[in-house]
Amino acid sequence: MSRGLGDVYKRQGEPIVIQAADADQSTLPDGAEVLEELDGLKRAEGEPGSNARQVIRFLEQLRRHEIPETYPATDSNSPIFGAQSLDEGSLLIRDEVIHLCGFCWLSYDWIRPLAQWIGPRRCLEIMCGSGALSYALQTCGVQVIATDSFGWEKNFSGWYERPWMDIQQMDCLEAIRTYGPQTDLVICSWPYMDDTCHQALLEMRKANPAAQMIYIGEPSGGATASKAFFEAVEPVEDEGFREAVQEFRSAFLLKDRPMLFR
């Protein structure tokens, strides 16, 4: 029997675990039709299409809990962000991507190189949401523990359909205190703009001064993390990391990207 977000259990002395559910074969929303229409309109005007069919295939894979091999092709002539951003079609299905897996757009063409860069190091993802990022890394051999407090359920119930993997229910500070001493890399993707990620950074330094944080979000002044967080971080210069995530793309008009901090 499949389990949903509300099905939890607790073993003696262990944290609550939210279990992953079986993927279903639900149909895509009408956003797919909008993409097809946009594609046709652009081509009628003599412009390159919006790669609608590739985007729809991308969504279908996410719904089946499959990580796509690559992003839909991008318009590298974008006057704003060029090849670092998906084209405008991504805005039409961004809400659906968030509903299926989260704010971070996942594909193996940057997940696999990142996993190779991580190697045997142990990872802890805090505030993992659906667990899709941890799941993607785990399929590439990364040792990762996914955690989330699910505190967002009060205001954003039904944010995503099903967890991608088993998730330990604990807040980020508890997770770092529990697993931090044995963790090499703390992963934090799209944290809210309050002080939580800043406090997690400070707690990480206490638990394991040698640990580093893989942060995925917008830079200072953007829609993720706080001013205090960016004032406190120490960027880590690592050419291997930059090369590993060079294929990462953000949705159109957004500026999120992976960064390495200590």
C-alpha positions in Angstrom: 0.0 0.0 0.0 1.4 3.4 -1.0 2.0 6.0 1.7 1.4 9.7 1.5 2.8 12.7 3.4 0.4 12.1 6.3 1.6 8.5 6.9 4.3 8.5 9.5 5.8 6.1 11.9 8.3 6.2 14.7 10.6 3.4 15.9 11.8 3.4 19.5 14.5 6.1 19.9 14.4 7.1 16.3 13.1 10.3 14.6 9.8 10.3 12.7 10.3 9.3 9.1 8.0 10.4 6.3 8.0 7.5 3.8 8.2 7.9 0.1 5.1 6.9 -1.8 4.7 5.1 -5.1 4.5 7.3 -8.1 1.2 7.3 -10.0 0.3 7.9 -13.5 -1.7 11.1 -13.1 -2.3 13.2 -16.1 -0.5 16.6 -16.6 -2.4 19.8 -16.0 -3.5 22.2 -18.7 -0.2 24.0 -18.5 1.0 21.5 -21.1 -1.5 22.8 -23.5 -0.4 26.4 -22.8 3.1 25.5 -23.7 2.0 23.9 -26.9 0.1 27.1 -27.8 3.1 29.3 -26.9 5.3 27.1 -29.1 2.9 27.4 -32.1 2.6 31.2 -31.7 6.3 31.7 -31.6 6.9 29.6 -34.7 4.1 31.4 -36.5 6.0 34.7 -35.8 9.1 33.2 -37.3 10.9 32.8 -33.9 12.4 29.7 -32.4 9.9 27.6 -30.6 9.8 27.3 -26.8 10.7 23.6 -26.8 7.3 22.8 -25.5 7.4 19.1 -26.1 10.7 18.8 -24.3 9.3 20.7 -21.4 6.2 18.5 -21.3 8.5 15.4 -21.3 10.5 16.9 -18.4 7.3 17.3 -16.4 6.1 13.7 -17.2 9.4 12.3 -15.9 9.2 14.3 -12.7 5.6 13.1 -12.1 6.9 9.5 -12.4 9.6 10.4 -9.9 12.3 10.1 -12.5 15.2 12.6 -12.7 15.4 13.9 -16.3 18.8 13.4 -18.0 18.9 17.1 -19.1 16.9 20.3 -19.0 14.7 21.3 -22.0 16.9 23.1 -24.5 17.4 26.8 -23.7 17.5 29.9 -25.8 21.1 30.9 -25.5 20.4 34.2 -27.1 18.4 35.4 -24.1 19.3 39.1 -23.6 18.9 38.8 -19.8 20.6 35.6 -18.6 21.7 33.8 -21.7 22.4 30.1 -21.4 22.4 30.3 -17.6 18.6 30.4 -17.6 15.8 28.3 -19.2 13.7 30.1 -21.7 10.4 31.9 -21.0 8.4 28.7 -21.3 9.8 27.6 -18.0 7.7 30.3 -16.3 4.5 28.6 -17.5 5.2 25.3 -15.8 7.3 26.5 -12.8 4.4 26.1 -10.4 4.0 22.5 -11.6 7.7 21.8 -11.1 7.5 23.2 -7.6 4.5 21.0 -6.9 6.2 17.9 -8.3 9.6 18.2 -6.7 10.5 21.7 -5.4 12.0 25.0 -6.4 15.3 23.6 -7.7 15.1 22.3 -11.3 16.8 18.9 -11.3 18.6 17.1 -14.1 21.3 14.5 -14.2 23.6 16.7 -16.4 24.5 18.6 -13.3 23.5 16.1 -10.5 26.0 13.4 -11.8 29.0 15.8 -11.9 28.1 17.1 -8.5 27.8 13.6 -7.1 31.3 12.8 -8.5 32.7 15.9 -6.9 31.1 14.9 -3.6 32.5 11.4 -3.8 32.5 9.4 -0.5 31.8 12.4 1.7 28.7 12.2 3.9 25.9 14.7 3.2 23.0 16.0 5.2 20.2 17.9 3.5 18.2 20.2 5.8 14.8 21.7 4.9 14.7 19.2 2.1 11.0 19.6 1.2 10.0 16.7 -1.1 13.5 15.1 -0.8 13.9 15.2 -4.6 17.4 16.6 -4.5 18.6 14.1 -2.0 17.0 11.3 -4.0 18.7 12.5 -7.2 22.1 12.5 -5.4 21.4 9.1 -3.8 20.7 7.5 -7.1 24.3 8.6 -8.1 25.8 6.9 -5.1 25.9 9.8 -2.6 25.5 9.1 1.1 22.8 11.6 2.1 20.3 11.9 4.9 17.2 14.0 4.0 15.5 16.0 6.8 12.7 18.5 7.1 10.5 19.8 9.9 7.4 20.1 7.7 6.7 23.3 9.5 5.5 24.8 6.2 2.5 22.4 6.2 0.5 24.9 8.3 0.5 27.6 5.6 1.3 25.5 2.4 -0.5 22.2 2.9 -0.3 20.1 -0.3 2.8 22.0 -1.6 4.0 18.8 -3.2 2.3 15.5 -4.1 4.5 12.8 -2.6 8.0 12.6 -0.9 10.7 11.2 -3.3 12.4 9.3 -0.5 12.2 8.6 3.2 12.6 11.9 5.1 13.5 12.2 8.8 11.2 14.8 10.4 13.3 17.2 12.4 14.1 20.9 12.1 17.4 21.9 10.7 19.1 22.7 14.0 18.2 19.3 15.5 19.3 17.6 12.3 22.7 19.3 12.4 23.1 18.6 16.1 22.3 14.9 15.5 24.2 14.3 12.3 26.5 17.2 12.0 29.6 15.7 13.7 29.6 13.0 11.1 28.7 15.2 8.1 31.1 16.6 5.6 28.6 18.6 3.5 25.4 20.2 4.6 23.0 20.8 1.7 20.4 23.6 1.8 18.3 24.4 -1.2 16.0 27.4 -1.5 15.8 28.3 2.2 13.1 30.9 3.2 14.2 34.5 3.7 14.2 34.4 7.5 17.1 33.7 9.8 16.8 29.9 9.7 19.6 29.2 7.2 21.8 31.6 9.1 21.3 29.8 12.3 21.9 26.5 10.5 25.2 27.8 9.2 26.3 28.8 12.7 25.2 25.4 14.1 27.1 23.6 11.4 30.3 25.4 12.4 29.7 24.3 16.0 29.0 20.7 15.2 31.8 20.2 12.7 34.1 23.1 11.9 35.5 21.3 8.9 32.0 20.9 7.3 31.0 22.9 4.2 27.6 24.0 3.0 26.2 23.4 -0.6 23.7 26.3 -0.8 21.3 26.4 -3.8 19.4 29.7 -4.0 19.6 33.3 -5.1 22.5 35.5 -4.1 22.3 38.2 -1.5 19.3 40.5 -2.1 17.4 37.7 -3.8 14.4 35.6 -2.8 16.3 33.1 -0.5 18.1 33.2 2.8 18.7 36.3 4.9 21.0 39.3 4.9 22.7 37.9 8.1 23.3 34.6 6.3 25.2 36.2 3.4 27.1 38.5 5.8 28.2 35.4 7.8 29.1 33.0 4.9 32.7 32.4 3.8 32.8 31.5 0.1 34.9 28.4 -0.7 37.0 28.7 -3.9 36.8 25.3 -5.5 37.3 25.0 -9.2 36.1 21.4 -9.2 32.8 22.4 -7.6 32.3 25.2 -10.2 32.9 22.8 -13.0 30.6 20.2 -11.5 27.6 22.5 -11.4 28.2 24.5 -14.6 25.2 22.9 -16.3 22.8 24.0 -13.6 20.0 26.2 -14.9 17.5 28.4 -13.2 13.9 29.2 -14.3 13.6 32.2 -16.6 14.3 35.5 -14.8 15.5 33.8 -11.6 19.1 33.8 -10.4 19.5 30.8 -8.2 22.6 28.7 -8.5 24.7 26.3 -6.4 27.3 27.9 -4.2 29.9 26.5 -1.7 30.2 28.1 1.7 31.8 27.4 5.0 
